Amino acid sequence: MNILVVGLNHRTAPVELREKLAFTSNVLTEAYAALKARPGVREGVILSTCNRCEVYAVDGGEGGQDGIAGFLAVQHGLPLDRFASSLYTYRGRDAVAHLFRVTCGLDSMLLGETQILGQVRDAYALARECGTLGKITFALFEQALNVGKRAHSETAISQNAVSVSYAAVELAKKVFSSLDGRSVMIIGAGEMGKLTARHLVSSGVREVIVANRTLEKATEVARQFGGTAVELKDALRWLQVVDVVISSTGAPHILLRKETIQEAMRARRGRPLFLFDIAVPRDIDPAVQQLHNVFLYDIDDLQAVVEANLRERQHEARNVERIIEEEVRKFEAWFSSLDAVPLIRSLRDKAEAIRRAELERALARLPELTNRERQVIEAMTATMVNKILNDPTQNIKELASSRDGSLYLETAGRLFNLRPTK
Amino acid sequence: MANVSWALFMLMIVTYGAATAAQVGYLRVADWDRRATAAARLAWAVHTVALAARWLETGRPPFISLFESFLFMTWVFMLNYLLLDFFFKLRVAALFVVSLTFWVLVAALPLPKGASGLNPLALGTWVHASIAFLGYGCLALAFIMSAMYLLQEKQLRDKRYVLFFHRLPPLEMLDGLAYRLVLVGLPLLTLTLLSGSLWARVEWGRMWGWDWKEAWTLLVWFIYTTYVFARHRLGWRGRKAGLLATVGFFAIIFNYVVVNLYLSGLHRNF
């Protein structure tokens, strides 16, 4: 297989280097034009994200790995020796497997993330626009996108949250049947608190209450969510109403005592209350955990969830590898059957030429035949040729995609004295 | 027991065993979910056939002996569950429901299979028994929901997430389902008591005799009435409610096995 990928990623190159070699969207079109102009590169796709820069190419033999490395150097005005040691190259089957792994998020910094799927799709679309997509890269990227989709739907690789704020949302979903129409109170105006609240809102939470030491700051944050701003002392009253509390103040002492929560719970009549204390030092008395229907999580608890989920993803990665293995085999089969097509065509052409010549000769010797009789003879020759060639055609296609494909193609060509026409 | 229904019964146990295995498999492999559901439905289908065969063989409804009553109760229990799964997609509950059914059936194997002293074809027996089974089916499912609730709540509280944590439905949903199941089960239990004492009046000439069976059933009724009352008046939800439903279920089991086998003189089954 003459598919080739040359590139670097977050594992082989530090961010200082990656940012120098990244293609920003405005220079990509030019880069594609330059790639196309290079001799020896028949098809090419550039995949450039903040964690990787890779060039996928189908080369005509010349240029190859060094050609692409040189292309990267020229494009970024960076001497090759500055980044040559960070480059990796995969060829053939390995290149295909690499793209599939990248698309599934197995090669990502955050295992199993789904953003890369969109980035691969964008790269593919741009290459198509710029005219560097050919038959092989088209099939390769179409399949890569399908593999990515399969991985996400058939395995749990992207399922459990691997960031603290998402982990909080996921835990809340373990308690409440649905987050639709629920309410959340943010105490303090920390970034993490806001981020978590934003995730909750996008999962259906309707009402956002923002409590802060200064009403001014609370109003400012509340405006971002279309929520209600309250003063800190009123927050206690809201404890009776809201379903989720996210606390991230800079207070040096406990803000919500066990007695406070206990009182609120009495008014809630058993409705569960979810508390996220992501402040350090903590805002909520850890003893609150002992109360019925109160669920308290601090930053370490959330971190532990994230780690457990990451382990879960690592476990799932093995299932994804299995899918990739299967798909690479599928691609290989398709790829090698490509070589069979020209051979089959020349076999057919040769048989057809013989048939026509012999038919003409025979008919010339039988001028007394009626039109109908001529037709019958002509049809008979066509059927004979088709029937004879049917099995070899099928078998060449099949054998070409087997392990010794090229050997079979060679043999078939010799047997019939064919020269494949490309 | 005749050979045919015995063979069917063994086949049923095997399919329930396979279904339990499929449910365990589903915990690790997400795309086993259809397979697991199909296995549970198949097991129930075999169960139905086994029950019908027993009925044809004996020429009377198949819940007269204690053994048969287990056969019938688990059948109702599974039916209730399959309906619930159909409407609420509670795949993971199947693990508990199917394996409970499996073990109950295995445990029921050595129980007496002969008929009891009750007149099996009498209308009163029929009505009383059917209502009782439906009610117990609901309450057993309420227990399953509560058990799942308690299991998950403990994990959330201890912050230790094992095995099927990711597959368990939200707490609130489990709690709500358990409550609704009790709301259906309790009236049926009430009707069981009423129809039982009415039938006792016809058969034995007295409504209520403080027999062990009657007393225990009344106790079970009292537990579930407390459950509903505590929820409404005292705001008992979640863990407390779940524990109470669990206590109720074990009282039912005790009533069913110990009272029937060793204590009650006149009932001898349900």
Interface residues (C-beta under 8 A of the other chain):
Chain A: E154 T155 A156 Q159 N160 L171 K173 K174 V175 F176 S177 S178 R268 R269 G270 R271 P272 Q289 H292 N293 F295 Y297 D301 A304 V305 A308 E312
Chain B: A30 D31 Q152 L156 R157 K159 Y161 H166 L168 P169 P170 L171 E172 M173 G176 G235 W236 R237 G238 R239 K240
